Amino acid sequence: MRSEGERLAELAKRRGFFLQTAGAYGGVAGFYTYGPQGAGLKDNVENAWRDRFVTREGHMEVSSPDVMPAAVFEASGHLDGFDDMIVECPDCGESHRADHLVEDATGMEEVESLPPAEVADLLAAHDVACPTCGASLADEPVEEFNLMFRTNIGPGTSSPGYLRPETAQGIFVEFPQLAEYARNQLPFGVAQIGKAYRNEISPRKALVRVREFTQAELELFVDPETDEPALERVADVTLPLYSAADQGADDGGVEHLSVRRAVEEGVVADPWIAYYLGVSKGWYERVGVDMERFRFRQHLPGELAHYAADCWDAESEVDGDWIEITGFANRGDYDLRNHAEHSGEEFTVFKQYDEPITVERATVDPDMSVLGPEFGGAAGDVAAALEALAERDPDAFREAEDAVTVEVGDAAHEVPLEVTGFGVEEVTEAGEQVSPHVIEPSFGIGRLVYTVLAHALDRDEVDGEERTVLRLPPAVAPTTVGVFPLMAKDGLADRAREIAADLRAAGLSVTYDDAGAIGRRYRRQDEIGTPYCVTVDYDTLEDGTVTVRDRDTTDQRRVAADELPATVTGLAAGDVAFAEV
């Protein structure tokens, strides 16, 4: 019997959901083209995400370029730390992702959290062979491979650029301007839906691990000292949580806790992450993720991204494997701080006090006529280090007997206290500069589409005949309604086309089909997930009614043609139950 993944791949290609790109040229690994049905499903998932995480939350949306200069990714840390583990076959030269080979051979999970040397030991201990040619990989080194796609901006090589590995950096680099658009009022969120690129070592599992994919990301900028989420909105939502502690326990498993309990008991330590876990849980259900095949899993310490203080993944089960569909991370102020350091620009928000306050501020006024001869070319850096020390630790000056010590690079310098010009003055401040922290829910749209298709794919029996049916929620189904004339004669086809046009004018996605027996037409629509079908028959010409059929139950109702757009719109929106039609 074919696996779920095999049945899904066959349906996806045959019915136009997705197919490997450039098949006429042998295909290219890690790239997929969405067909007519897949593009419609993908668009609907994106629109549902935009509605819930942008419009309803009151956030902004931007669209930034796919290519950015190398300096952006130097600052973000991607050029140094965005790596996967690679092992090369000594016989055929094929490269493979080492942690995946170990997982396939042993059944272990999250091997990517282990260091490369330990993964190499596991390859040897289990005598893992090359999947391509069968040669042993036991003695081969495991190395880190950077996943960035490099290009050049303009002619020549003087302006290197990279395809973005995440949409987030396109938001972070524009933070100073975006903060102005938000009137410097924290918290505020900026969202983006767009392509990202990662040069995967071994793409696999269709849309699950690819080299080009679509992300829907929200970057929420908060004051870490004062801003809190509206947890009461989601306090009673039950979360299936697979914590790091449970993953390490012999008897650990998924624990079902309300958002309120998860925060109170410290299972989800960050209230902002808990809030978005609660918000997203309902959204996943609405777009068709099966909650019996779903969990939130906390990252193990070795898995945490270079920017993340804490991270939870939303995972779905497909074909026996758990796949990440969303990451929820507290990125702290890592990104904004690094971009500030590398660019020299301000990446903070000015927070005005309700009333001006008077504070004591430590200052220094170094005597450069002494520092210059004493420290030469390092004098300016020593003066800057004194200023930083006075701001950070004024007691270092107060408690010093004769001199204070500052570090410049790897060198420590003693500066006589009398030449530092240390003092304390009273100043009136109207506010302060705040370095926002970032809460990030990052959704993989392709993996969501794959999950929704897998969880919707079903078989049942209708009129003694087995059928394949996609039980997609109407909100994301690529086609809302199919319109069929019972026969393509006697004016039935013309009337059916008129009805199809009326439904399209009402904003519904409609397909018209007059080829073959009516039962075959129903089956075609069932297989692509169309929730409703309308049949125009001879009674339509007599009394103006049509037959509306429900995909899941195959029940039918007669409806007046002039009421059809409102009826189908209500059904698709969930405002009307089919039994009430």
N, C-alpha and C positions, 0 to 999 in steps of 0.2 A: 504494500500500500504506500502511495506517495506521501511524503512528509508535508506538513503545512507550508513550509517554505517553497517546496517544489510546486504545489498546487497554486500558490499565490503567484509565483514567477510565470507559470503557464498562463494563468488568467490575465496577469498584468500585460503581457506581450500581446495576447490574442485580442483583448478588449480595449487596448489603448490606454493603459494606466502608466506604465513606464517600460522602457526598453534600453538596452545598452547602446550608447552613442556610437555612431559611425560603423554600424554593422556591415555596410557594404565594403568597408576596408578592414574587416576582421574585428572591429570593435576596439574600444580602448578602456582598459581597466580603471574603475573608479569614477567613471562619468556616465550619467544616465540622462536620457531625454524623456520628459513627461509627455505622453500622448494626449489626445483630446480629453479623455476622461480623467487622466491623472492631473493635467493642468487645471481642470475645473475643480477637482477635489483639493488640490494644493491651494488654489486661490481661496477657496471657501474656508479652509483651515486658517489661512493667514488673516482673512477678514474677521473670523471669529476671535482670533487672538487679538487683533487690533481693537475690536469692540470691547473686549473684557479688560485688557491690560493697558490700553491707551485711553480710549474714550471714557469708559466708566471710572477709571482711576484719575482722570483729569490731567494726563501727562501730555508732553509734546512728542512729536515724531519728526525725525530728520532722515535724510538720505545722503550718505557720504560715498566717496569714490571707492572702488575695489582696490585700487593701487595707491600706495602712499610711500613717501620717501623712507629710506633706511633709518633715518634719525628717529622716526616715530617708534620703530620696533627695537632700536637700541635702548631707548628710554623705557619701553614697556617690558623689556626683559626677554622678548621672544627670540632674539638672535642668539642669546646665550643659554636659555633654559627651556625652549620649546622642542623637546626631543622625545623620540620613541626608541626602543631597543631593537637593534638589527643584528641578524646573524647571516653570514653568507655561506652558501654551500661550497665546499672545496672542489666538488666535481663539476657541477653544471653552472656554478656561478650565480644561481638565483638567490636573491635576497628575501629574507622572511622576517616577520616581526617575531622576535624571540619569545616574548611573554605569551603571545597567542599560541605558539607551538607547545609551550609547557602546559597551558590551560587545556589544550585539546588532548594532550597525551596523559594528563594526570587527573583532570576534573577539578583542579584547583581554580579558585576565583581570585580576581584582582591581583594577578601576578605582576602587573605594571607597577605596583607599589613597592616591589622589591628592588634592591640595587642590581646593576648589570652583572656583577661577579656572582651573586647568588643565583641569578637566572641561568648563567652559564653552568654553574654546578648542577642545577636541576636538569638541564639538557643532557649533561653527561650521566647523571645518576639514573635517568630513565631511558638512556640510549635513544634519544629522539632522532628521527631520520628526516631528511629533506623531503617535503611533500611532493616535490617535482620529480626527483630521480631516485630517491630512496637511500642516498648516501648518508652515512652517520655524521651528525653534527656535534658529537660528544666532545671533541677537542677544539672546537672553533670558538674564537673570542666573540663576546657579545658587546657591541659598541652602541653609543648613542648617535642617533641620526636626526638632524634638524629638519623639521617638517615644512619650513617656509619655502614658498615659490619665489624665486628671484627674477627680476626683469630689469630693464634699463628705461629710465624716463628720458625720452628724447634720444637723439643720435649719440653714438659713442657709449663709453662706460663710465663717464664722470659723474652721472647722477643715478646711482643705483636705487631701485625701488623694489617693493615686495607686494605680492598679492596678499591682502589682509587675511590673517588666520581666524579672525573674529571681527564682527562688526563693531564691537565695543570701542576699539581705539579711535574709530572715526568720530565717536562722541567725545571721548576724553580730550582729544587734542583741540576741540573747539569749545572746551568748557568755559573759558573766560567770556566768550560771546554769548553762549547759551545761558550763563548765569545772569547776564544783563537782560536777556529775553524773559527770564523768570523773575525779574525785578529784584534779584539777589535775595529772594525769600526761600529759605529752606523749610521743609524738604521740597524738592521738585524732581520729576522724573523725565528722562529723555529716552525714547524708544526708537528702534530701527529694525526694519525687516530687509534683509539683503543677502547677497552671496558672500561666502567665505571659502577659503582654499587651504587645504593641507595636503602636502605631498606624502600621502600614506604609503607605507612600505608595502603592505599587502592588502589592498582593498578586497572586501568580501561581503557576503550576505546582502547582495543587492543594494538597497538604499541605506543600509545600516552603516557601512564604513566606506566612504567615497572620498574623492579628492576635491570635488566641488559640491557645495551644499548650501542650503538656505537657512539662515538663523533669524530668529525673532528675539531680540534682546531688549531688556529694559534696564537702564542704569538709573537707580534712584539715589539721589544725593541727599544725605541727611546730616544734621548736626549730631555727632555721637553723644554729646552731653545732654541734650534736651529733647530731641525728637523721638517720639514713640509711635508705633503703629496703632491703628484702631482695631485692636485684637478682639474687641467685643463683637465685631461683625462676623468673625469666623470662629469664635471661641468654642462653639459646640460641634464644629466639623470634626469628624473622626478621621485620623490619619493612620495609615498602615506604615509603621516606622521600623526600619531595620538599622539600629544604631551601631556605631563602631564597637561598643561594648558587647552587644549581642553577636556581632560577627566574630568576635574573638572567643566567645564562650562555647563550650561543648554542647550545651543545650539551648543556645541562643536561637532566636527566630524573630519573625515579625511581631511587633507589639502594636495593638490597636489602642490609640489614645486620642482623646479630644485635644484640640489645639491648646485649650486652657491647661489641661493636665500636663501636656508635653512641656509647656513653658514652666509651670509651677514645679515640676519634678526635675527640671534641668536636662531632660532628654534632648530637647531642641533649645540650646542655650541662648540663641539670638532671637529676640521677639520679632524682628523684621523678617527673618527667614521663616519663622513659624507662621507669620501672617500670610506670606506668599504661598507657603505650602497649603494653607487653608483655602486661599482664593483659587489656586490652580486645581485642587482636587475636584471641585464642582465643574470647572471648565473641562477637565479631561473627560468627565462623564458625559458632558453635553456633546462633545465632538466624537464620542464613540469608543473611548478606551474602556475595556472591560475591567472593572474594579476587582474582579477575582484574579486578574493576571497583572496586578499593579502593586508597586510599593515605593516608598521613599527610603533610600539607602544613604547613610552618612559615609562620607569619605574617610578612609583610614588615614593615619598620619602620613604615611609614605605616598599617598595618592594626591594630597593637596597640591593644587597649582601654586606656582611661585607667588601669586598675589593673594591667595585666599587665607583668611583667618579661620573660616569654617565653611563647609560645603556639604549639601545634600543633593543627591540625584533622584529625580523621578525615573523609575525604571518600569518597563513593561516586559512581559514574557511573550516571546514569539518563537515558535518552533523549538521549545525547550530551553531557550537561552534568555537571559535577562539583558536587555539593552537600555542604555541611558537615552532618555528622550528630552530631559531638561536638567540643567544644573542650577542650583540655588546657592549663591556664594556671597559671603561678606568679604569684599575686596579691600576693606579698610580704606586708608588714604594712599595706598601704594601707587596707584596709577597717577593721580593728580600730583602727588609729591615728586614722583620721578620725572613727569613732564615739566614740572616747575624747575627742577634742578637742571635738566638738560636744555631747556629752551630759554631760561632766564626770565620767563613771564610769570605773572601772579596767577596761581590756580587756587585762590581762596575766595571766600565770600565775606563781605563786610557786614557784621551783625551789629546793628545799632541798639544801644541800651535804651530803656524807657526813660531814664534820666541820666545825664552825664555824671560820672563819678571821678573822684580825686584819688589818685594812687601814687605810691612811691615807686620810682623807677630807678634802677641802678644804671649808671652811665660810666663810660671811660673816655678819656681824652688823651691818648698816648702822646708822649713827647717824642716826635719823630726825629728830633735832632740827636736824641740818644739812641733810639731804635735803629736808625739808619746805619751809623758806624758800627753798632754792635752786631746787627744781623744781616747787613748787606741787602742782597736781592730778596731775602725772605722777610724784610721788615714789614712790608704791606700785609703779608699773610699773618704775621704775628699780631699786628694791630687788629686785623679782622677776627683772629682767634680770641683776643682779649674782649672784644665787643660781644662775641658769641658767649663767652664764659660769664660775662657780667649779666647777660640776659638769662642764661640758664641757671647759674649758681652764684649769686652775688655773695653768699657766705664765704666762698673761696677767697675773696678779697678781704672781707671783714676779719676772717680768722687767720689770715697770713701774717707772719711776723715781719719778714723782710722782702719776700718775693712770692710771685705766683708762677705756676708752671702751666704752659699751654702747649698743645701738640699741633704741629704743622707737618702733615704727611706722616712720615715714620719717625720724625725727630721731635724731642721734647725740649722746650726752651724755657729757661727761668728768666722772668722779667722783674726787675726791682719794683716794689710796690709804689715807690715814690714817683716813678715815671709813667705809671699806668693812667694817672689822672682819674682814678676811681672816685665816684661820688654818688650821692642819692639825691634826687630832686622830686618834687611833687608836680604831677602833671594831671590835667583834666582830660579824661577820655570820653568820647561820645559813643564808642563801640569798640569792637575788636575784629580782627581777621580770623575767620574760622576755616579750617581745612576740612571740608566735608569727607565723610566716609561714604562708600558706595555699596549698595545692596543690589545684587544682580540676579534676576531670573533669566536664564539663557535657554531658549527652546530650539531644538533641532527640528525644523519643519519636515524634512524628508523622512526622518525616523518616525515622526508622528504620523505622517501619511502611511508609512509602511505598517505601523502598529494598528491604525484605524482599519486599514484594509484586512490585515490578518485577523483582527478581532471581529470584524463584520462578516468574514467569509464563512458560509454555512451551507449545509445540505439538508434537504427535507424531501418529503414526497407530496406531490399534488396530483390528484386524479389518477393515482396508481403509477405515477411516473416520477423518478428522482429528478430534482432540480438543484442547481447551484444558485445561491442567492447571497447577495451582499446586503446585510442589514445595516446600511449606513443611516445615521440620523439625517432627517430631511435637511437640516441646516448645513450639512457639509456635502451631501450627495451632489455629484457634478451635474446631474439632470434631475429636475424636480418632477417633471410630468412627461409621460409619453402620450401622444395623441394618435389614434388609429381609426381609419374608416373600416367598418366591418368588411366592406368590399370596395374595390376601387372603381365603382361605376354607379350609375343612377344618381349622380350628384352627391354621393356620400363623401368622396374624396375632396370635392370642392368645399363642402361644409366643414369637414375635418380641418382643412387648411385654414379656413376662417377662424375656427375655434383656437387653433394653435397660435394664430397671429394675435388674437385677443389675450391669450395667456402670456405671450411674450410682452405685449404692451403693458401688462400688469407687473412686469419685472421678474417673471419666472423663467427658469431655464427649461426649454421645451425641445423635444425631439418628435419628428413626424415619421411614421413608418407605415407603409401600405404593402409591404412585401411578405408573402407567405401567409400561412394559417394564423389566425388570431392567437392561438395558444403558443405558437413559436415566437410571435412578437412579444408576448408577455414574458417568455423565458429570457429573451435577449435583454429586456429591461431589468428583470430580476437580477441578472448576472452582473449588471453594472451598477446596481444599487438604486435605480430609479424608484422612489417610494410610491408614486401614484401613476396609474394609466387611465386614459379616457378613451372610450370606444364610442364612435359615432355610428348608429345603426338606422334602420328604417323608421323606428319609433321617433328618432330625433327629427326626421323630416315631418312627422305627423304632429308631435306634441312639444317639440323643442327641448326634450330632456336627453341626457347622455348617461352612459354607465361609467362610474368612477370605481376603480379597483385599487385596493390596498395591497402593497407588495408583501408585507409580512404575514397577513392572515389570509390573503386572496379573497376577502369579503368584497362584495360589490354593492353600490348604492346608485339609485337614479337621482340625478341632480339637474335642475334647469340650466340650460347652457348659459343664459345670461347671468346666473349666479355662480358660475363655475370659477372665474378668477378669484372672487372673494373667498369661496369655499376652499380652494386649493391653497391660497395664501394663508388662510387660518390654520389649515392642517399642517402646512410646512412650518409655521411659526410655533406650533404646539398650542395654539389658542383654542383649537377645536379637536376633539377626539373623533376618530373615524366612526365609532359606534353612534356618535351624535349626529352624523350627517343625515 
